[in-house]
Amino acid sequence: MNYFAIGDEDAVLGFGLAGVRGRAAKNADEALGAFREAVADRKVGVVLITERAADLIRPQVDSWLASESFPLVVEVPDRGGRLPGRPGLRELASSALGVGA
């Protein structure tokens, strides 16, 4: 199973240093192209997409997440940090487990 990163150049470079293949996306067209490439590749098991890149193509990302399709799509903060109003990892895990944070 491989990972694929989508986001700004810094995020893709950082994941690349860890051996994760990816594509930088500066606009919605680039983000959508990278997303389609990632989900079409049967070797990719996890798509790591920055929150800002995901917001560029929010309808496609939300549709994929609702479909329960493979690969898993995970939104991650970029170097600017978490976007306002987004839950952190602790909150997501607590919610998934049904435990109060």
MOPAC internal coordinates of N, CA, C and O (Angstrom, degrees):
PM7 1SCF
backbone

  N    0.0000 0     0.00 0     0.00 0    0    0    0
  C    1.4446 1     0.00 0     0.00 0    1    0    0
  C    1.5225 1   108.52 1     0.00 0    2    1    0
  O    1.2310 1   120.76 1   -48.05 1    3    2    1
  N    1.3245 1   116.15 1   131.95 1    3    2    1
  C    1.4523 1   121.94 1   179.80 1    5    3    2
  C    1.5195 1   110.76 1  -110.27 1    6    5    3
  O    1.2310 1   121.43 1   -19.35 1    7    6    5
  N    1.3166 1   114.87 1   160.65 1    7    6    5
  C    1.4582 1   122.91 1   173.84 1    9    7    6
  C    1.5214 1   107.89 1  -105.82 1   10    9    7
  O    1.2310 1   120.91 1   -22.91 1   11   10    9
  N    1.3311 1   115.87 1   157.09 1   11   10    9
  C    1.4554 1   122.08 1   176.36 1   13   11   10
  C    1.5187 1   106.95 1  -141.60 1   14   13   11
  O    1.2310 1   120.07 1   -51.54 1   15   14   13
  N    1.3379 1   117.46 1   128.46 1   15   14   13
  C    1.4623 1   122.18 1  -177.57 1   17   15   14
  C    1.5165 1   110.87 1  -107.35 1   18   17   15
  O    1.2310 1   121.27 1   -39.99 1   19   18   17
  N    1.3293 1   115.18 1   140.01 1   19   18   17
  C    1.4608 1   122.39 1   176.06 1   21   19   18
  C    1.5181 1   107.20 1  -131.81 1   22   21   19
  O    1.2310 1   120.62 1   -49.89 1   23   22   21
  N    1.3257 1   116.43 1   130.11 1   23   22   21
  C    1.4558 1   119.56 1   177.95 1   25   23   22
  C    1.5107 1   110.80 1   169.59 1   26   25   23
  O    1.2310 1   120.97 1    22.16 1   27   26   25
  N    1.3277 1   115.76 1  -157.84 1   27   26   25
  C    1.4551 1   119.01 1   178.26 1   29   27   26
  C    1.5287 1   109.32 1   -71.85 1   30   29   27
  O    1.2310 1   120.84 1    -9.11 1   31   30   29
  N    1.3151 1   116.00 1   170.89 1   31   30   29
  C    1.4655 1   120.31 1  -176.30 1   33   31   30
  C    1.5265 1   112.48 1   -59.17 1   34   33   31
  O    1.2310 1   120.15 1   141.17 1   35   34   33
  N    1.3325 1   117.31 1   -38.83 1   35   34   33
  C    1.4620 1   120.50 1  -179.79 1   37   35   34
  C    1.5285 1   111.84 1   -64.33 1   38   37   35
  O    1.2310 1   120.56 1   137.52 1   39   38   37
  N    1.3263 1   116.54 1   -42.48 1   39   38   37
  C    1.4611 1   120.35 1   179.95 1   41   39   38
  C    1.5247 1   110.84 1   -64.75 1   42   41   39
  O    1.2310 1   120.55 1   134.55 1   43   42   41
  N    1.3259 1   116.55 1   -45.45 1   43   42   41
  C    1.4632 1   120.56 1  -179.12 1   45   43   42
  C    1.5260 1   110.23 1   -65.60 1   46   45   43
  O    1.2310 1   120.25 1   139.89 1   47   46   45
  N    1.3259 1   117.12 1   -40.11 1   47   46   45
  C    1.4645 1   120.87 1   177.06 1   49   47   46
  C    1.5297 1   110.52 1   -63.18 1   50   49   47
  O    1.2310 1   120.30 1   135.13 1   51   50   49
  N    1.3234 1   117.02 1   -44.87 1   51   50   49
  C    1.4632 1   120.62 1   179.32 1   53   51   50
  C    1.5154 1   112.66 1   -60.90 1   54   53   51
  O    1.2310 1   120.39 1   133.48 1   55   54   53
  N    1.3073 1   116.85 1   -46.52 1   55   54   53
  C    1.4610 1   119.39 1   177.01 1   57   55   54
  C    1.5181 1   110.83 1   -66.34 1   58   57   55
  O    1.2310 1   120.67 1   145.85 1   59   58   57
  N    1.3349 1   116.32 1   -34.15 1   59   58   57
  C    1.4582 1   120.27 1   177.93 1   61   59   58
  C    1.5167 1   112.46 1   -61.68 1   62   61   59
  O    1.2310 1   120.40 1   144.82 1   63   62   61
  N    1.3367 1   116.84 1   -35.18 1   63   62   61
  C    1.4646 1   120.53 1   177.25 1   65   63   62
  C    1.5232 1   111.85 1   -63.78 1   66   65   63
  O    1.2310 1   120.90 1   156.93 1   67   66   65
  N    1.3230 1   115.88 1   -23.07 1   67   66   65
  C    1.4644 1   121.14 1   177.15 1   69   67   66
  C    1.5229 1   111.33 1   -94.32 1   70   69   67
  O    1.2310 1   120.42 1  -173.16 1   71   70   69
  N    1.3345 1   116.80 1     6.84 1   71   70   69
  C    1.4590 1   120.51 1   177.40 1   73   71   70
  C    1.5110 1   114.90 1    90.01 1   74   73   71
  O    1.2310 1   120.20 1  -168.14 1   75   74   73
  N    1.3323 1   117.23 1    11.86 1   75   74   73
  C    1.4618 1   121.00 1  -179.21 1   77   75   74
  C    1.5270 1   109.46 1   -94.31 1   78   77   75
  O    1.2310 1   121.01 1   -56.10 1   79   78   77
  N    1.3087 1   115.68 1   123.90 1   79   78   77
  C    1.4638 1   121.76 1   176.88 1   81   79   78
  C    1.5176 1   108.86 1   -73.31 1   82   81   79
  O    1.2310 1   119.96 1   -28.65 1   83   82   81
  N    1.3364 1   117.67 1   151.35 1   83   82   81
  C    1.4498 1   119.80 1   179.02 1   85   83   82
  C    1.5020 1   112.97 1  -173.31 1   86   85   83
  O    1.2310 1   121.71 1     0.86 1   87   86   85
  N    1.3216 1   114.34 1  -179.14 1   87   86   85
  C    1.4659 1   121.69 1   178.56 1   89   87   86
  C    1.5088 1   109.88 1  -138.37 1   90   89   87
  O    1.2310 1   121.15 1   -43.77 1   91   90   89
  N    1.3298 1   115.40 1   136.23 1   91   90   89
  C    1.4622 1   121.20 1   175.16 1   93   91   90
  C    1.5217 1   109.09 1   -77.16 1   94   93   91
  O    1.2310 1   121.03 1   -33.72 1   95   94   93
  N    1.3296 1   115.64 1   146.28 1   95   94   93
  C    1.4594 1   121.18 1   179.93 1   97   95   94
  C    1.5280 1   108.93 1  -135.13 1   98   97   95
  O    1.2310 1   121.11 1   -62.32 1   99   98   97
  N    1.3380 1   115.48 1   117.68 1   99   98   97
  C    1.4629 1   120.93 1   179.42 1  101   99   98
  C    1.5182 1   112.48 1   -98.03 1  102  101   99
  O    1.2310 1   120.59 1   165.16 1  103  102  101
  N    1.3286 1   116.49 1   -14.84 1  103  102  101
  C    1.4630 1   120.26 1  -178.28 1  105  103  102
  C    1.5273 1   109.12 1  -148.83 1  106  105  103
  O    1.2310 1   121.34 1    -2.53 1  107  106  105
  N    1.3286 1   115.04 1   177.47 1  107  106  105
  C    1.4685 1   119.86 1  -176.71 1  109  107  106
  C    1.5237 1   112.86 1   -63.00 1  110  109  107
  O    1.2310 1   119.97 1   141.32 1  111  110  109
  N    1.3263 1   117.66 1   -38.68 1  111  110  109
  C    1.4686 1   119.73 1  -179.95 1  113  111  110
  C    1.5227 1   111.60 1   -63.36 1  114  113  111
  O    1.2310 1   120.52 1   136.11 1  115  114  113
  N    1.3306 1   116.61 1   -43.89 1  115  114  113
  C    1.4684 1   120.38 1   178.69 1  117  115  114
  C    1.5246 1   110.82 1   -66.79 1  118  117  115
  O    1.2310 1   120.40 1   140.07 1  119  118  117
  N    1.3325 1   116.85 1   -39.93 1  119  118  117
  C    1.4669 1   120.42 1   179.20 1  121  119  118
  C    1.5226 1   110.85 1   -64.42 1  122  121  119
  O    1.2310 1   120.53 1   137.04 1  123  122  121
  N    1.3186 1   116.59 1   -42.96 1  123  122  121
  C    1.4660 1   120.35 1  -179.93 1  125  123  122
  C    1.5242 1   111.16 1   -66.38 1  126  125  123
  O    1.2310 1   120.39 1   138.94 1  127  126  125
  N    1.3250 1   116.87 1   -41.06 1  127  126  125
  C    1.4642 1   119.76 1   177.32 1  129  127  126
  C    1.5158 1   112.25 1   -62.14 1  130  129  127
  O    1.2310 1   120.74 1   136.75 1  131  130  129
  N    1.3305 1   116.18 1   -43.25 1  131  130  129
  C    1.4649 1   120.60 1   178.62 1  133  131  130
  C    1.5249 1   110.93 1   -65.77 1  134  133  131
  O    1.2310 1   120.41 1   139.01 1  135  134  133
  N    1.3346 1   116.82 1   -40.99 1  135  134  133
  C    1.4605 1   121.18 1   179.78 1  137  135  134
  C    1.5266 1   110.85 1   -63.07 1  138  137  135
  O    1.2310 1   120.93 1   134.31 1  139  138  137
  N    1.3111 1   115.83 1   -45.69 1  139  138  137
  C    1.4777 1   119.87 1   179.41 1  141  139  138
  C    1.5271 1   111.12 1   -63.35 1  142  141  139
  O    1.2310 1   120.53 1   140.15 1  143  142  141
  N    1.3314 1   116.59 1   -39.85 1  143  142  141
  C    1.4643 1   120.39 1   176.90 1  145  143  142
  C    1.5249 1   110.71 1   -61.05 1  146  145  143
  O    1.2310 1   120.98 1   134.90 1  147  146  145
  N    1.3191 1   115.73 1   -45.10 1  147  146  145
  C    1.4673 1   120.49 1  -176.55 1  149  147  146
  C    1.5327 1   112.11 1   -65.07 1  150  149  147
  O    1.2310 1   120.21 1   132.61 1  151  150  149
  N    1.3285 1   117.21 1   -47.39 1  151  150  149
  C    1.4663 1   118.92 1  -176.03 1  153  151  150
  C    1.5209 1   112.33 1   -74.75 1  154  153  151
  O    1.2310 1   120.08 1   161.16 1  155  154  153
  N    1.3354 1   117.46 1   -18.84 1  155  154  153
  C    1.4691 1   120.33 1   178.12 1  157  155  154
  C    1.5284 1   112.36 1   -82.13 1  158  157  155
  O    1.2310 1   120.21 1   160.53 1  159  158  157
  N    1.3230 1   117.20 1   -19.47 1  159  158  157
  C    1.4602 1   121.59 1  -177.78 1  161  159  158
  C    1.5284 1   109.62 1   -82.00 1  162  161  159
  O    1.2310 1   120.37 1   -67.73 1  163  162  161
  N    1.3093 1   116.89 1   112.27 1  163  162  161
  C    1.4686 1   121.51 1  -176.99 1  165  163  162
  C    1.5216 1   113.20 1   -65.49 1  166  165  163
  O    1.2310 1   119.90 1   163.29 1  167  166  165
  N    1.3188 1   117.80 1   -16.71 1  167  166  165
  C    1.4604 1   121.17 1   179.11 1  169  167  166
  C    1.5313 1   111.79 1   -82.11 1  170  169  167
  O    1.2310 1   120.17 1   164.01 1  171  170  169
  N    1.3239 1   117.28 1   -15.99 1  171  170  169
  C    1.4635 1   121.24 1  -179.13 1  173  171  170
  C    1.5225 1   109.23 1   -84.06 1  174  173  171
  O    1.2310 1   121.11 1   -55.25 1  175  174  173
  N    1.3283 1   115.47 1   124.75 1  175  174  173
  C    1.4598 1   121.20 1   178.95 1  177  175  174
  C    1.5117 1   113.05 1  -105.18 1  178  177  175
  O    1.2310 1   120.61 1   154.84 1  179  178  177
  N    1.3496 1   116.44 1   -25.16 1  179  178  177
  C    1.4608 1   120.98 1  -179.13 1  181  179  178
  C    1.5267 1   108.85 1  -138.73 1  182  181  179
  O    1.2310 1   120.98 1   -53.04 1  183  182  181
  N    1.3200 1   115.72 1   126.96 1  183  182  181
  C    1.4593 1   121.69 1   174.71 1  185  183  182
  C    1.5237 1   107.14 1  -104.03 1  186  185  183
  O    1.2310 1   120.69 1   -61.21 1  187  186  185
  N    1.3177 1   116.28 1   118.79 1  187  186  185
  C    1.4578 1   122.11 1   176.50 1  189  187  186
  C    1.5216 1   107.18 1   -98.97 1  190  189  187
  O    1.2310 1   120.17 1   -64.66 1  191  190  189
  N    1.3100 1   117.27 1   115.34 1  191  190  189
  C    1.4584 1   121.24 1  -177.89 1  193  191  190
  C    1.5178 1   108.58 1  -125.62 1  194  193  191
  O    1.2310 1   120.75 1   -46.69 1  195  194  193
  N    1.3217 1   116.16 1   133.31 1  195  194  193
  C    1.4677 1   118.41 1   179.80 1  197  195  194
  C    1.5255 1   108.90 1   -67.84 1  198  197  195
  O    1.2310 1   121.10 1   -27.30 1  199  198  197
  N    1.3230 1   115.50 1   152.70 1  199  198  197
  C    1.4648 1   120.51 1  -179.19 1  201  199  198
  C    1.5250 1   111.24 1   -57.66 1  202  201  199
  O    1.2310 1   120.63 1   139.16 1  203  202  201
  N    1.3176 1   116.40 1   -40.84 1  203  202  201
  C    1.4677 1   119.63 1  -179.04 1  205  203  202
  C    1.5306 1   111.33 1   -67.28 1  206  205  203
  O    1.2310 1   119.64 1   140.22 1  207  206  205
  N    1.3100 1   118.29 1   -39.78 1  207  206  205
  C    1.4691 1   120.88 1   176.83 1  209  207  206
  C    1.5224 1   110.04 1   -66.96 1  210  209  207
  O    1.2310 1   120.36 1   140.21 1  211  210  209
  N    1.3228 1   116.93 1   -39.79 1  211  210  209
  C    1.4649 1   120.32 1   178.77 1  213  211  210
  C    1.5222 1   110.99 1   -63.56 1  214  213  211
  O    1.2310 1   120.39 1   142.88 1  215  214  213
  N    1.3447 1   116.86 1   -37.12 1  215  214  213
  C    1.4637 1   119.65 1   178.69 1  217  215  214
  C    1.5243 1   112.19 1   -64.83 1  218  217  215
  O    1.2310 1   120.17 1   153.43 1  219  218  217
  N    1.3352 1   117.27 1   -26.57 1  219  218  217
  C    1.4655 1   120.59 1   177.82 1  221  219  218
  C    1.5271 1   111.58 1   -66.37 1  222  221  219
  O    1.2310 1   120.92 1   151.85 1  223  222  221
  N    1.3320 1   115.84 1   -28.15 1  223  222  221
  C    1.4703 1   121.02 1  -178.25 1  225  223  222
  C    1.5317 1   109.72 1  -129.52 1  226  225  223
  O    1.2310 1   120.77 1  -139.23 1  227  226  225
  N    1.3267 1   116.14 1    40.77 1  227  226  225
  C    1.4698 1   121.76 1  -174.22 1  229  227  226
  C    1.5253 1   113.62 1   -50.84 1  230  229  227
  O    1.2310 1   118.16 1   134.74 1  231  230  229
  N    1.3382 1   121.11 1   -45.26 1  231  230  229
  C    1.4727 1   118.70 1  -179.11 1  233  231  230
  C    1.5344 1   113.06 1   -59.46 1  234  233  231
  O    1.2310 1   120.11 1   139.21 1  235  234  233
  N    1.3224 1   117.40 1   -40.79 1  235  234  233
  C    1.4624 1   120.41 1  -179.04 1  237  235  234
  C    1.5311 1   110.81 1   -69.37 1  238  237  235
  O    1.2310 1   120.23 1   138.51 1  239  238  237
  N    1.3201 1   117.17 1   -41.49 1  239  238  237
  C    1.4664 1   120.47 1   179.77 1  241  239  238
  C    1.5215 1   110.17 1   -64.90 1  242  241  239
  O    1.2310 1   120.29 1   132.24 1  243  242  241
  N    1.3348 1   117.05 1   -47.76 1  243  242  241
  C    1.4600 1   120.22 1  -179.79 1  245  243  242
  C    1.5242 1   111.83 1   -62.96 1  246  245  243
  O    1.2310 1   120.60 1   141.57 1  247  246  245
  N    1.3233 1   116.46 1   -38.43 1  247  246  245
  C    1.4626 1   119.98 1   177.80 1  249  247  246
  C    1.5246 1   110.68 1   -63.09 1  250  249  247
  O    1.2310 1   120.44 1   137.91 1  251  250  249
  N    1.3229 1   116.77 1   -42.09 1  251  250  249
  C    1.4657 1   120.98 1   179.23 1  253  251  250
  C    1.5256 1   110.56 1   -64.61 1  254  253  251
  O    1.2310 1   120.77 1   135.68 1  255  254  253
  N    1.3316 1   116.13 1   -44.32 1  255  254  253
  C    1.4628 1   119.86 1  -179.32 1  257  255  254
  C    1.5227 1   111.02 1   -63.14 1  258  257  255
  O    1.2310 1   120.05 1   142.45 1  259  258  257
  N    1.3197 1   117.50 1   -37.55 1  259  258  257
  C    1.4622 1   121.39 1  -179.71 1  261  259  258
  C    1.5227 1   112.49 1   -72.88 1  262  261  259
  O    1.2310 1   120.22 1   159.20 1  263  262  261
  N    1.3278 1   117.19 1   -20.80 1  263  262  261
  C    1.4615 1   120.34 1  -175.89 1  265  263  262
  C    1.5252 1   113.36 1   -81.27 1  266  265  263
  O    1.2310 1   120.23 1   167.17 1  267  266  265
  N    1.3205 1   117.17 1   -12.83 1  267  266  265
  C    1.4626 1   122.56 1  -177.09 1  269  267  266
  C    1.5217 1   111.20 1    57.34 1  270  269  267
  O    1.2310 1   121.10 1  -146.11 1  271  270  269
  N    1.3169 1   115.50 1    33.89 1  271  270  269
  C    1.4577 1   121.12 1   178.90 1  273  271  270
  C    1.5205 1   110.71 1   -86.34 1  274  273  271
  O    1.2310 1   121.40 1   -14.38 1  275  274  273
  N    1.3140 1   114.92 1   165.62 1  275  274  273
  C    1.4548 1   122.61 1   176.94 1  277  275  274
  C    1.5124 1   107.12 1  -103.19 1  278  277  275
  O    1.2310 1   117.49 1   -44.01 1  279  278  277
  N    1.2916 1   122.38 1   135.99 1  279  278  277
  C    1.4588 1   129.65 1    14.79 1  281  279  278
  C    1.5296 1   113.33 1   -85.94 1  282  281  279
  O    1.2310 1   121.95 1   -12.03 1  283  282  281
  N    1.3139 1   113.88 1   167.97 1  283  282  281
  C    1.4544 1   122.21 1   175.54 1  285  283  282
  C    1.5202 1   108.56 1   -71.56 1  286  285  283
  O    1.2310 1   119.90 1   -46.07 1  287  286  285
  N    1.3185 1   117.80 1   133.93 1  287  286  285
  C    1.4608 1   122.64 1   177.32 1  289  287  286
  C    1.5251 1   108.07 1  -109.63 1  290  289  287
  O    1.2310 1   120.74 1   -55.93 1  291  290  289
  N    1.3322 1   116.19 1   124.07 1  291  290  289
  C    1.4631 1   121.95 1  -177.63 1  293  291  290
  C    1.5201 1   108.67 1  -122.79 1  294  293  291
  O    1.2310 1   120.81 1   -56.05 1  295  294  293
  N    1.3310 1   116.05 1   123.95 1  295  294  293
  C    1.4614 1   120.47 1   175.82 1  297  295  294
  C    1.5206 1   108.94 1   -87.85 1  298  297  295
  O    1.2310 1   121.38 1   -46.62 1  299  298  297
  N    1.3247 1   114.97 1   133.38 1  299  298  297
  C    1.4631 1   121.27 1  -178.97 1  301  299  298
  C    1.5286 1   109.17 1  -128.62 1  302  301  299
  O    1.2310 1   120.07 1   -29.54 1  303  302  301
  N    1.3261 1   117.47 1   150.46 1  303  302  301
  C    1.4679 1   119.33 1   175.22 1  305  303  302
  C    1.5219 1   110.30 1   -67.53 1  306  305  303
  O    1.2310 1   120.84 1   -25.17 1  307  306  305
  N    1.3273 1   116.01 1   154.83 1  307  306  305
  C    1.4568 1   119.35 1   173.79 1  309  307  306
  C    1.5255 1   108.70 1   -97.87 1  310  309  307
  O    1.2310 1   120.31 1    12.99 1  311  310  309
  N    1.3112 1   117.01 1  -167.01 1  311  310  309
  C    1.4693 1   119.65 1  -175.74 1  313  311  310
  C    1.5245 1   112.86 1   -64.12 1  314  313  311
  O    1.2310 1   120.31 1   162.12 1  315  314  313
  N    1.3370 1   117.01 1   -17.88 1  315  314  313
  C    1.4612 1   121.37 1   177.51 1  317  315  314
  C    1.5146 1   113.09 1   -79.43 1  318  317  315
  O    1.2310 1   120.39 1   173.77 1  319  318  317
  N    1.3107 1   116.86 1    -6.23 1  319  318  317
  C    1.4676 1   120.93 1   179.95 1  321  319  318
  C    1.5176 1   112.18 1    94.19 1  322  321  319
  O    1.2310 1   121.87 1     0.89 1  323  322  321
  N    1.2961 1   114.03 1  -179.11 1  323  322  321
  C    1.4548 1   121.80 1  -178.88 1  325  323  322
  C    1.5204 1   110.73 1   -66.67 1  326  325  323
  O    1.2310 1   120.43 1   -37.17 1  327  326  325
  N    1.3177 1   116.78 1   142.83 1  327  326  325
  C    1.4592 1   120.53 1   175.96 1  329  327  326
  C    1.5279 1   109.14 1   -74.21 1  330  329  327
  O    1.2310 1   120.04 1   -32.55 1  331  330  329
  N    1.3288 1   117.53 1   147.45 1  331  330  329
  C    1.4676 1   120.30 1   179.60 1  333  331  330
  C    1.5203 1   111.87 1   -57.04 1  334  333  331
  O    1.2310 1   121.23 1   -41.56 1  335  334  333
  N    1.3142 1   115.25 1   138.44 1  335  334  333
  C    1.4561 1   120.85 1   178.47 1  337  335  334
  C    1.5138 1   115.16 1    83.23 1  338  337  335
  O    1.2310 1   119.69 1   178.11 1  339  338  337
  N    1.3198 1   118.20 1    -1.89 1  339  338  337
  C    1.4669 1   121.18 1   178.99 1  341  339  338
  C    1.5227 1   109.30 1   -91.31 1  342  341  339
  O    1.2310 1   120.27 1   -44.06 1  343  342  341
  N    1.3235 1   117.08 1   135.94 1  343  342  341
  C    1.4659 1   118.80 1   177.82 1  345  343  342
  C    1.5232 1   111.29 1   -72.06 1  346  345  343
  O    1.2310 1   121.23 1   -31.33 1  347  346  345
  N    1.3033 1   115.25 1   148.67 1  347  346  345
  C    1.4528 1   120.70 1   175.82 1  349  347  346
  C    1.5188 1   110.83 1   -84.27 1  350  349  347
  O    1.2310 1   120.96 1    -3.75 1  351  350  349
  N    1.3164 1   115.77 1   176.25 1  351  350  349
  C    1.4583 1   121.23 1  -178.44 1  353  351  350
  C    1.5261 1   111.40 1   -59.19 1  354  353  351
  O    1.2310 1   120.34 1   138.53 1  355  354  353
  N    1.3112 1   116.96 1   -41.47 1  355  354  353
  C    1.4707 1   121.01 1  -179.78 1  357  355  354
  C    1.5281 1   110.77 1   -61.19 1  358  357  355
  O    1.2310 1   120.79 1   135.09 1  359  358  357
  N    1.3319 1   116.10 1   -44.91 1  359  358  357
  C    1.4650 1   119.55 1   179.99 1  361  359  358
  C    1.5249 1   111.69 1   -65.82 1  362  361  359
  O    1.2310 1   120.30 1   139.94 1  363  362  361
  N    1.3312 1   117.03 1   -40.06 1  363  362  361
  C    1.4596 1   120.60 1   178.19 1  365  363  362
  C    1.5263 1   111.43 1   -63.37 1  366  365  363
  O    1.2310 1   120.85 1   135.12 1  367  366  365
  N    1.3191 1   115.99 1   -44.88 1  367  366  365
  C    1.4700 1   120.08 1  -179.66 1  369  367  366
  C    1.5214 1   110.37 1   -65.01 1  370  369  367
  O    1.2310 1   120.02 1   136.41 1  371  370  369
  N    1.3235 1   117.56 1   -43.59 1  371  370  369
  C    1.4592 1   120.73 1   179.63 1  373  371  370
  C    1.5159 1   111.46 1   -62.09 1  374  373  371
  O    1.2310 1   120.79 1   138.99 1  375  374  373
  N    1.3182 1   116.09 1   -41.01 1  375  374  373
  C    1.4566 1   120.59 1   178.88 1  377  375  374
  C    1.5243 1   111.46 1   -65.20 1  378  377  375
  O    1.2310 1   120.86 1   137.06 1  379  378  377
  N    1.3378 1   115.97 1   -42.94 1  379  378  377
  C    1.4653 1   120.50 1  -179.10 1  381  379  378
  C    1.5185 1   111.50 1   -64.92 1  382  381  379
  O    1.2310 1   120.88 1   146.06 1  383  382  381
  N    1.3303 1   115.93 1   -33.94 1  383  382  381
  C    1.4588 1   120.92 1  -178.18 1  385  383  382
  C    1.5210 1   112.92 1   -89.52 1  386  385  383
  O    1.2310 1   120.65 1   171.96 1  387  386  385
  N    1.3406 1   116.36 1    -8.04 1  387  386  385
  C    1.4509 1   119.95 1  -179.27 1  389  387  386
  C    1.5166 1   113.13 1    72.88 1  390  389  387
  O    1.2310 1   120.49 1  -149.77 1  391  390  389
  N    1.3219 1   116.66 1    30.23 1  391  390  389
  C    1.4565 1   122.13 1  -178.21 1  393  391  390
  C    1.5151 1   108.25 1  -112.33 1  394  393  391
  O    1.2310 1   119.74 1   -40.05 1  395  394  393
  N    1.3244 1   118.10 1   139.95 1  395  394  393
  C    1.4602 1   121.23 1   176.22 1  397  395  394
  C    1.5053 1   110.77 1   -67.04 1  398  397  395
  O    1.2310 1   120.27 1   -40.01 1  399  398  397
  N    1.3222 1   117.09 1   139.99 1  399  398  397
  C    1.4579 1   121.40 1  -177.06 1  401  399  398
  C    1.4858 1   113.32 1   -77.70 1  402  401  399
  O    1.2310 1   120.10 1   180.00 1  403  402  401

